[in-house]
Amino acid sequence: MPKRLTVVVSQGQSNNPAKRKLEEDIVASLLFEPGIEVTIVPHLYDLKTDGPGIMGLQAITTDFVVISWLYERATRWTLDRNNIRGKEGTTLLVHETDEDEDDLLDDEPSDEDKLRVIENRPLPNRFIYCIDLRVSNQVSDYVDEVKRIQKEISTQVVQLGGLGAAPAPTPQQLERVANPTNDTALKAGGELEKPEVIEPFRIEEDAKRRWYPVIDYSRCTNCMECIDFCLFGVYGVDGAETILVEMPDNCRKGCPACSRVCPENAIIFPQHKTPTIAGSDEVAGGGLKIDLSQLFGKPKEDEKSLDTAVRERDEQLLLAGRDAVGEAVGVPKRQAEKDDRAKDELDDLIDAVDDLDI
């Protein structure tokens, strides 16, 4: 028998008819799948930490799937900042540009000296699968992927059973054991009843649009450059001196400046128009990934990003009635170590590579 699986459908921010229809058709199709329980929440990114949406998701103690209008990384780390954690479940329904990402990353120089925050953060023994609703407009693609995931976790239960304590059942699960429905119901003579459709659990919340950074702790090295750079009190540290987004609603709407100065590209703004800032693993330049900074120092693009970040921050300071500070405050530490020596032939070669149209 397939393992029971919860699927969370996170609705889009707008009432776009095409988006709403895709959401509704996916929900309607999943309702007829045995062992699938559907929960509908407003847009994941807009949910308040202490609101019913997040509290409802925190009540899920087993493996689950989240289908949302966000990149997979953005979904995963938005959940994480709300203490909804689990091991990363592999999703096969992805953007085309992400398909060969692992192969590209395997060719990059290693960075073993850097300790990532996630290495000191234990994860619950369950899997969370994140699917982006922008990958396809075909309902069957999402239903088939959910069925594949359900089969995968059912196989894991058979293989790993007895290796650890199972999570405590929820009250809803206990109720269904006591009063079997759906694919477990039997007639008096022992004949299986026709599966009943279980209505989706809809969580209502007045979720207004928000704007705040989300930290990808699988990349973050706790360098604190973001807290030095941001002058709006968004960041803080926890009891273990680990960086966190302490006051998300202090963030200035539309400003992604801190993400541009992060040396590990660990800061995500899920609603930003630039895919790499919004959480995509998309590789710039048509799939060609060359990290010259590992060999020859900081590339010119990083300097441009810093200039943009300083300009964006100054604009927000002025809008808030404060003085612009330029590069006088919170400029990344690596800038202070910049080599001021004259360019040599190798620098000229790097410049020539930068100018190539590839």
LINQUIGI-V168503 format. One record per backbone hydrogen bond with DSSP energy under -0.5 kcal/mol. NH is the residue of the N-H (numbers start at 1). CO is the residue of the C=O. If there is no record, write none. Layout:
nh: (NH,NH)
co: (CO,CO)
//
This chain:
nh: (3,5,6,7,8,8,9,9,10,10,11,11,20,21,22,23,24,25,26,27,28,29,30,31,32,33,34,36,37,37,39,40,41,46,47,47,51,54,55,56,57,58,59,60,61,64,65,66,67,68,68,73,75,76,77,78,79,80,81,82,82,83,84,85,87,87,89,89,94,98,99,99,101,104,105,106,107,107,108,114,115,116,117,118,119,120,121,122,126,128,129,131,133,135,139,141,142,142,143,144,145,146,147,148,149,150,151,152,153,154,155,156,157,158,159,160,161,163,174,175,176,177,178,179,180,184,185,187,190,193,198,198,199,201,202,203,203,204,207,208,214,216,217,219,220,228,229,230,236,238,241,244,246,246,247,250,251,253,255,256,259,260,260,261,262,265,268,268,269,270,272,275,277,278,279,280,284,287,288,289,290,292,294,295,296,297,302,303,304,305,306,307,308,309,310,311,312,313,314,315,316,317,318,319,320,321,322,328,335,336,336,337,338,340,348,349,350,351,352,353,354,355,356,358)
co: (150,35,63,37,6,65,7,39,8,67,9,41,16,17,18,19,20,21,22,23,24,25,26,27,29,30,32,33,5,35,7,201,9,43,43,44,48,48,51,52,53,54,55,57,59,127,6,129,8,66,131,279,71,72,73,74,75,76,77,78,79,80,79,83,124,126,87,128,92,95,95,96,98,100,101,102,103,104,105,111,113,114,220,217,116,117,118,120,124,87,64,66,68,132,137,138,138,139,139,140,141,142,143,144,145,146,147,148,149,150,151,152,153,154,155,156,157,160,170,171,172,173,174,175,177,181,182,191,187,185,31,196,197,38,200,40,201,202,205,206,268,266,215,216,216,224,225,226,244,242,238,236,234,244,234,247,248,251,252,254,256,256,257,257,258,262,214,266,277,268,269,273,274,274,275,275,282,283,285,287,288,290,291,292,292,293,299,299,300,301,302,303,304,305,306,307,308,309,310,311,312,313,314,315,316,318,317,325,332,332,333,333,335,338,344,345,346,347,348,349,350,351,353,356)
//
